[in-house]
Every structure is written in C-alpha cells, then in structure tokens.
Amino acid sequence: MNSLRRMLNVLDLFRPDQPVIDVDAICKELGYTPASAYRYLRELGAVGLLVRLPRGYALGPRVIELEHQMSDYDPLIVQSRDLVRDLCEQTGLDVLISEWYGGAVVNVLIQRGTDEGPVGGGRGRSIDLFQTATARVVLAYLLPRQIRKVFDAHADKPEWAHLRLDWKEFSKGLLAIRKQGYCISESELHAGRMGVAAPIFDEKKRVLGSMTLVGRTTRFLSMEESHLCGLITRAAAELTARIARQ
C-alpha cells in the first residue's frame, strides 16, 4: 500500500461514534507509527480536509466544499433530478439515487414522497448491503469475484448473524435479480415498508449504483407491481443513457 493510500485511510476512521480522531486512534486502528500518524494529520490539515480541535482532529471545511461541488455538478445527481421528481410525483413514494463506492452503497440523492416513515438510510450514509433492494440490485451486477469479496468481508459480522447467510443461496438470489433486471424487498429493513430498485450503469456497462422507489407496503400494494417495476427500470435505463452521453 502506497503512502497516499495510507494517508487517505485516515479519513475512514471518522464515524458517527467517532467524529474526532487523534494520533492514538490512528495508531490503534490502522497500525501506523506515531510519526506517520502525525505526518498524515498535518498533510490532511494543510489542504483543509481536517481541522484541529482541542481533543484531536475533525473533518474540515474542504469536505463541505467538495460536497457542495458534488451536489451541484456531479453527473449522476444532476442528470437524475428530473427523473427522480417525476417518479415521486407519479407514485407518491420516496425515490433514492445510490452509488457504489469502496465496498458500500451510499445514498447521494433522496426525494421524499407523501408517505411518512424511514427512508432506508440518510443522504451520504452507507446502507444495509443484504437487507435492501437498493444494495442487492447493485451487488447482482458486480463481477463474481467482487461479489464474493463483499460476502466474505461482511457476512460474518454480528449485525447480519440473524440472516444466516449462505454463499450458495445468496449468489443464486443475485443471479435471479440480474435475470429480471430489478429487485424487490418487503419488510426487510423496516416493517411495513417496501422497495423496488433497478441498476444504473456507466458508459462501459459497469454498475454505478441504483435507483429505488421506497414507501409503505400498503401504498405499494395499491399499485400494480408490474407498473412500479416498469417505472423504475425505465427511469434507471434513461439515467444510464444520459450518463453515457456525458
């Protein structure tokens, strides 16, 4: 691992339960020497990615600048806004645009519908890999070795122990999703909530992320399943075509 990658790994230490880090945290969690930890903190601070506080370092103002840049100009977000708005108006459901990033699926755009209830992860937060249509439809279109890597890295974690995940059954389920072109989930992450997701691809047909309709099960069942699946797959296909033209 080169020094740049080692330095950027420091940013992975920021979590909701750890908004501030110090040299001790870097050395303990990443195994770096104190000298390296101090050097990386200094360099990240110099470019505004970190800011010094009495108890350590927090994320700096450069992160907010980059977030603003992404919100206003990122092609995936910009090209999807009207599609997301139309889906929301047609169905009353929440609409998510989510992106595959570093072994996780992250919501980058959320449009709330008329339903109350949890949306399945806030903007900028990683979502459940195994209990959401949003993530499973992305996993279904990864390369087999990528899927196995994700499964091996996460399946044994305590938070998914109740699922009793089995590789053969899991991979078979992803193959079925890929064959139909969308994924439906019901009451997996939140009781009484349903979601249907379709994949989004880049110009080389590599999966970028997904587009999802989410809402109360009762609202889903009041509409034809084939109608909702058609809406989300057509919108995702249009977004894929727009990205290819960028």
C-alpha positions as CSV (number, residue, x, y, z in Angstrom):
1,M,0.0,0.0,0.0
2,N,1.5,3.4,-1.0
3,S,1.8,6.3,1.3
4,L,-1.1,8.3,-0.4
5,R,-3.5,5.4,0.2
6,R,-2.3,5.0,3.8
7,M,-2.9,8.7,4.4
8,L,-6.4,8.6,2.9
9,N,-7.3,5.6,5.0
10,V,-7.2,8.0,8.0
11,L,-10.5,9.5,6.7
12,D,-12.2,6.2,7.1
13,L,-11.8,6.4,10.8
14,F,-14.5,9.1,11.1
15,R,-17.8,7.5,12.1
16,P,-20.9,8.7,14.0
17,D,-19.4,7.3,17.2
18,Q,-16.0,8.8,16.4
19,P,-16.4,12.3,15.0
20,V,-12.9,13.3,16.3
21,I,-9.7,11.3,16.0
22,D,-6.2,11.7,17.3
23,V,-2.8,10.0,16.9
24,D,-3.7,7.2,19.3
25,A,-6.8,6.3,17.3
26,I,-4.8,6.2,14.1
27,C,-2.1,4.0,15.6
28,K,-4.5,1.7,17.3
29,E,-7.0,1.2,14.4
30,L,-4.6,1.4,11.4
31,G,-1.4,0.2,12.9
32,Y,0.6,3.2,11.8
33,T,3.6,4.6,13.8
34,P,3.1,7.9,15.7
35,A,5.5,9.6,13.3
36,S,3.4,8.6,10.3
37,A,0.1,9.5,12.1
38,Y,1.4,13.0,12.9
39,R,2.6,13.4,9.3
40,Y,-0.7,12.4,7.8
41,L,-2.7,14.6,10.1
42,R,-0.5,17.5,9.2
43,E,-0.9,17.0,5.5
44,L,-4.7,16.5,5.6
45,G,-5.0,19.6,7.7
46,A,-2.9,21.6,5.3
47,V,-5.4,21.0,2.5
48,G,-8.5,21.6,4.7
49,L,-9.7,18.0,4.8
50,L,-9.1,18.1,8.6
51,V,-9.3,20.8,11.2
52,R,-7.5,20.8,14.6
53,L,-9.7,20.8,17.8
54,P,-8.7,20.6,21.5
55,R,-9.4,16.8,21.6
56,G,-7.9,15.9,18.2
57,Y,-9.0,16.4,14.5
58,A,-12.4,16.6,12.9
59,L,-13.4,16.8,9.2
60,G,-12.5,20.2,7.8
61,P,-14.2,22.8,5.6
62,R,-12.8,21.4,2.4
63,V,-15.1,18.4,2.8
64,I,-18.1,20.7,2.7
65,E,-16.8,22.5,-0.3
66,L,-16.5,19.2,-2.1
67,E,-20.0,18.2,-1.0
68,H,-21.4,21.4,-2.5
69,Q,-19.5,20.8,-5.7
70,M,-20.9,17.2,-5.9
71,S,-24.5,18.3,-5.1
72,D,-24.4,21.0,-7.9
73,Y,-22.4,19.4,-10.6
74,D,-22.0,15.6,-10.1
75,P,-23.4,14.0,-13.4
76,L,-25.2,11.2,-11.5
77,I,-27.1,13.7,-9.4
78,V,-27.7,16.4,-12.0
79,Q,-28.9,14.0,-14.7
80,S,-31.3,12.2,-12.3
81,R,-33.1,15.2,-10.7
82,D,-36.0,15.4,-13.1
83,L,-36.4,11.7,-13.3
84,V,-36.5,11.4,-9.5
85,R,-39.0,14.3,-9.3
86,D,-41.3,12.7,-11.9
87,L,-41.2,9.3,-10.2
88,C,-42.0,10.9,-6.8
89,E,-45.0,12.9,-8.3
90,Q,-46.4,9.8,-10.2
91,T,-46.2,7.4,-7.2
92,G,-46.0,9.4,-4.0
93,L,-43.2,7.2,-3.0
94,D,-39.7,8.1,-1.9
95,V,-37.0,8.0,-4.6
96,L,-33.4,7.3,-3.9
97,I,-30.3,7.5,-6.1
98,S,-27.5,5.5,-4.6
99,E,-23.9,5.0,-5.7
100,W,-21.5,2.0,-5.3
101,Y,-18.3,3.2,-3.6
102,G,-15.5,1.3,-2.0
103,G,-17.4,-1.8,-1.0
104,A,-20.5,0.2,0.1
105,V,-23.7,1.6,-1.4
106,V,-24.3,5.2,-0.4
107,N,-27.4,7.4,-0.9
108,V,-26.4,10.5,-2.9
109,L,-29.9,11.9,-3.6
110,I,-33.2,11.5,-1.7
111,Q,-36.6,12.8,-2.8
112,R,-39.3,12.3,-0.1
113,G,-42.8,11.3,-1.2
114,T,-46.0,11.7,0.7
115,D,-45.5,8.7,2.9
116,E,-44.3,9.1,6.5
117,G,-41.7,6.6,7.7
118,P,-38.0,5.7,7.4
119,V,-36.4,6.2,4.0
120,G,-33.8,3.5,4.4
121,G,-30.7,5.5,5.2
122,G,-29.9,9.2,5.0
123,R,-28.0,11.0,2.3
124,G,-24.3,10.3,2.5
125,R,-24.7,7.2,4.6
126,S,-23.9,3.6,3.7
127,I,-27.0,1.4,3.6
128,D,-27.5,-2.2,4.6
129,L,-25.9,-4.5,1.9
130,F,-28.0,-7.6,2.5
131,Q,-31.5,-6.3,3.5
132,T,-32.3,-3.7,0.9
133,A,-33.2,-3.8,-2.7
134,T,-31.1,-0.7,-3.2
135,A,-27.9,-2.6,-2.4
136,R,-28.7,-6.1,-3.6
137,V,-29.5,-4.9,-7.1
138,V,-26.0,-3.3,-7.2
139,L,-24.3,-6.5,-5.9
140,A,-26.1,-8.5,-8.6
141,Y,-24.3,-6.7,-11.3
142,L,-20.8,-6.8,-9.9
143,L,-18.2,-9.3,-11.1
144,P,-18.4,-12.7,-9.4
145,R,-15.0,-12.1,-7.6
146,Q,-16.3,-8.7,-6.3
147,I,-19.5,-10.3,-5.0
148,R,-17.5,-13.0,-3.2
149,K,-15.2,-10.4,-1.7
150,V,-18.2,-8.4,-0.3
151,F,-19.8,-11.5,1.0
152,D,-16.7,-12.7,2.7
153,A,-16.0,-9.3,4.2
154,H,-19.4,-8.7,5.7
155,A,-21.5,-11.9,6.0
156,D,-20.0,-13.0,9.3
157,K,-20.5,-9.6,11.1
158,P,-22.8,-9.7,14.1
159,E,-25.4,-7.4,12.7
160,W,-26.2,-9.9,10.0
161,A,-25.9,-13.1,12.1
162,H,-29.7,-13.4,12.2
163,L,-29.8,-13.7,8.4
164,R,-27.7,-16.9,8.5
165,L,-26.3,-16.0,5.1
166,D,-25.2,-18.9,2.9
167,W,-23.0,-18.1,-0.1
168,K,-24.6,-20.6,-2.5
169,E,-28.1,-19.3,-1.7
170,F,-27.0,-15.7,-1.7
171,S,-25.3,-15.9,-5.1
172,K,-28.3,-17.7,-6.5
173,G,-30.6,-14.9,-5.3
174,L,-28.4,-12.3,-7.0
175,L,-28.4,-14.2,-10.3
176,A,-32.2,-14.2,-10.2
177,I,-32.2,-10.4,-9.6
178,R,-29.9,-9.9,-12.5
179,K,-32.1,-12.0,-14.8
180,Q,-35.2,-10.0,-14.0
181,G,-33.4,-6.6,-14.0
182,Y,-34.8,-5.3,-10.7
183,C,-35.0,-6.2,-7.0
184,I,-38.0,-6.0,-4.6
185,S,-37.7,-6.1,-0.8
186,E,-40.5,-6.1,1.7
187,S,-40.2,-5.5,5.5
188,E,-36.6,-6.5,5.5
189,L,-35.0,-3.3,6.9
190,H,-38.2,-1.7,8.3
191,A,-41.5,-3.4,8.9
192,G,-44.4,-2.3,6.7
193,R,-42.0,-0.8,4.1
194,M,-41.3,-2.0,0.6
195,G,-38.8,-1.0,-2.1
196,V,-38.1,-1.8,-5.7
197,A,-34.7,-0.9,-7.2
198,A,-33.1,-1.0,-10.7
199,P,-29.4,-0.7,-11.6
200,I,-27.6,2.3,-13.1
201,F,-24.6,1.8,-15.3
202,D,-21.7,3.8,-16.7
203,E,-20.7,4.1,-20.4
204,K,-18.8,0.8,-20.2
205,K,-21.9,-1.0,-18.7
206,R,-20.3,-1.2,-15.3
207,V,-22.7,-0.9,-12.4
208,L,-22.6,2.6,-10.8
209,G,-25.4,2.3,-8.4
210,S,-29.2,2.1,-8.2
211,M,-32.5,3.9,-8.4
212,T,-35.1,2.9,-5.8
213,L,-38.8,3.5,-5.0
214,V,-39.5,3.2,-1.3
215,G,-42.7,3.5,0.7
216,R,-45.4,1.9,2.8
217,T,-46.3,-1.6,1.8
218,T,-50.0,-0.6,1.6
219,R,-49.2,2.1,-1.0
220,F,-47.1,-0.4,-3.0
221,L,-49.9,-2.9,-3.0
222,S,-52.4,-0.3,-4.1
223,M,-50.5,-0.1,-7.4
224,E,-49.6,-2.8,-9.9
225,E,-46.3,-4.4,-9.2
226,S,-45.5,-4.5,-12.9
227,H,-46.3,-0.8,-13.3
228,L,-43.8,0.2,-10.5
229,C,-41.1,-2.2,-11.8
230,G,-41.6,-0.7,-15.3
231,L,-41.4,2.9,-14.0
232,I,-38.1,2.3,-12.1
233,T,-36.4,0.2,-14.8
234,R,-37.2,2.7,-17.5
235,A,-36.1,5.6,-15.4
236,A,-32.8,3.8,-14.5
237,A,-32.2,3.0,-18.1
238,E,-32.8,6.6,-19.1
239,L,-30.3,7.8,-16.5
240,T,-27.8,5.2,-17.8
241,A,-28.2,6.6,-21.3
242,R,-27.7,10.2,-20.1
243,I,-24.5,9.3,-18.2
244,A,-23.1,7.6,-21.3
245,R,-23.6,10.8,-23.3
246,Q,-21.6,12.9,-20.7
